[in-house]
């Protein structure tokens, strides 16, 4: 009653006023008479008359007031939701969420003043008095996590305290942030970093004033770098950071350093061109004060579901020492790399691919910008560019055009085919039924047609791409028509017979003749079309024999399975003497020699002697059935003992001496869950040799020796161990492998001076590494070890000598979650010396990376230290110091 007293009194007051009558003076008005005959009866009005009556009430001239809310408000809170209609405010408390228009807001407390179009959000105290539930403001792709925020939903302006936001790789925290509109922010005392922990970063840049345009740029005033909360003198009066989500063009800051042989240098500086969404271009260069310089052009391109590729062009003008000094030298090195792959779905009937790695033979050994030991130890560079197409005809036709390149970096010899053309018609079975299986000799008879054309070039490094390179090129076409059939005999024997017709076209042949003026035999080229034709016949018979040796189910080894595949082959090739001529060896004219004008051809020459050869081979595999250690499993597991054990030899019926060829024995197996790969081979010769080392027509056993004379033998062992299966795998293709080196680090890990963000820590294992960091680390130390052993024995001329005996080792170990060590080394037991050795140390500093590489011995002896920020945005912030190896020794 007491609470409602004010309302009762007010109600009584209004009820009293409602019963009063109000009187006033009225002015007299003149009456107007209306004639009765002119007035219509309202009862007799028709529907048409009613429609004609106009409304005398005019439209309201007062504008309607717009609603306070311009959209649907979605809200949620744990403790309470309060709406104050008088203050026009909505209050949400504890785990509050507000969704209005295009923004989302989550916080401890949210106050929405929908009359002023303002939103307030902040933290609340938990049970122990700590502030928690920091606001999370999201509008579009922009996310801000401040301590508190004040936001106008109409003007889009905001005032934020201790805001936290992420833009690309940057994380920004500012004491006070002011938002002018959707695209401009102003910040005071802001720090930005690439560290994942914005509250306690390893480093950050402190800027007093910042203008921030999301997704575009950050412009700051006085900025200095802070490391571990310690201010450093490193600073800038102003700074500009691009924040575009798309690639943008810009300068690449070079690295400064000095060398003893070439002076001071600026390295890996240049410009990046963001040409389009499909391809780009980076132009980099080095300059040394003694005049040396280098240029590099790097481009990547891709189009989804069609193709992707990468191009690297490198050139270096190298000057060693200073002009006038005795050790002065000058050289030019270059390298071209191109990789292109096509998506199979882009064109099912045609395919284009490229893998090019060509250039100076000494590029990877002399390069100023490559510390890639694995690449420098590679003795061969190879390239291939090919286009193939399948014509869906009956029969099907396959065609390909290929250009290849092979380069020996030691001899500097280059072999190229520009181009190679190949075409083939699919196999035709003229006697096979249209429906049903093909059985028997006649139904399995098939033939096809193949053609191959080549233009082969052999040159050297110094003549590459010069006119002399094409002068001695060789070319020709080879046609072949193979005819074959296969059938069964005695149910278990498979017989295959074939004959091959071969025709070769050359456009250049030779002619040999004795020149009495020079007293020498001279060979001259004869231009013009010429051809030869050959044929041969082959037959083979083979079968498969299975044998099982059972030892009992109660044994650990329950059974051993032996599979034998014996085979006998026969080959006949007649003599083609009609393609041979004779020439005089001296002026007497009594001594002659035979030759064929096709002997320098790229597809060989017809043989003069006929061959009537019988070949014999036997392949074996051994597999064991072993009781599983897991007693819950009822089935035994299969273990491969020998993947292969092969014997092969041949006997030439037409030979007048030494008809038996040496027996070749090869074998291999994988042990310890395929971690150890073992391969071996040996050659056994049944014939003896004389004092000069030539084979004689006398069996070795008849010459006082054993049944066979071992002429050579080799063993290779590769063993890989790791603490887990994951740490022993790698799915990425590194630059060393693209350069032609090994994909692993058995010959050391390469260092690319143009991009040193490469790490020993595998990023693909980040989740597993994070999981291990929470455990007692000393119990689960990740490590891996690779071992390669090679032994070669030679006894061709009774030397009985081991010509090769080497061991290579490489390994890595995570000493702590963020310390990794690695090594690569080996020992040559023949030369009694340590082979290439590299020691690697790396420290993961969260946002930073530090590594140290040391090659202590050998011609590659050098060291290098690097520390820098991992992020690509700030990759120019680094310190790099190294001593380069003396390339004159190579």
Secondary structure, 3 states (H helix, E strand, C coil): CCCCHHHHHHHHHHHHHHHCCCCCCCCCCCCCCCCCCCCCCHHHCCHHHHHHCCCCCCCCCCCCCCCCCCCCEEEECCCEEEEECCCCEEEEEEEEEEEECCEEEEEEEEEEECCCCEEEEECEECCCCCEECCCEEEECCEEECCCEEEEECCCCCEEEEEEEEEECCEEEEEEEEEECCCCCEEEEEEEEECCCCCCCCCEEEEEEEEEEECCCEEEECCEEEEECCEEEEEEECCEEEECCCCCCCEEECCEEEEECCCEEEEEEEEEEECCCCCECEEEEEEEECCCCEEEEEEEEEEECCCEEEEEEEEEEEEEECCCCCCCCEEEEEEEEEEEEEECCCCCCCEEEEEEEEEECCCHHHHCCCEECHHHHCCCEEEEEEEEEEEECCCCCEEEEEEEEEEEECCCCEEEEEEEEEEEEEEEECCCCCCCCCCCCCCCCCEEEEEEEEEEEEEEEHHHCCCHHHHHCCEEEEEEEEEEEEEEEECCCEEEEEEEEEEEEEEEEEEEEEEECCCCEEEEEEEEEEEEEEEEEEEEEEECCEEEEEECCCCCCEEEEEEEEEEEEEEEEECCCHHHEEEEECCCCCCCEEEEECCCCCCCCCCCCCCEEEEEEEEEEEEEEEECCCCCCCCCCEEEEEEEEEEEEEEEECCCCCCCECCEEEEEEEEECCCCEEEEEEEEEECEEECCCCCEEEEEHHHHCCCCCEEEEEEEEEEEEEECCCHHHCCCCCCHHHHCCCCCCCCCCCCEECCCCCCCCCCHHHHHHHHHHHCCCHHHCCCEEEEEEEEEEEECCCCCCEEEEEEEEEEEEEEEECCEEEEEEEEEECCCCEECCCEEEEEEEECCEEEEEEEECCCCCCEEEEEEEECCCCCCCCEEEEEECCCHHHC
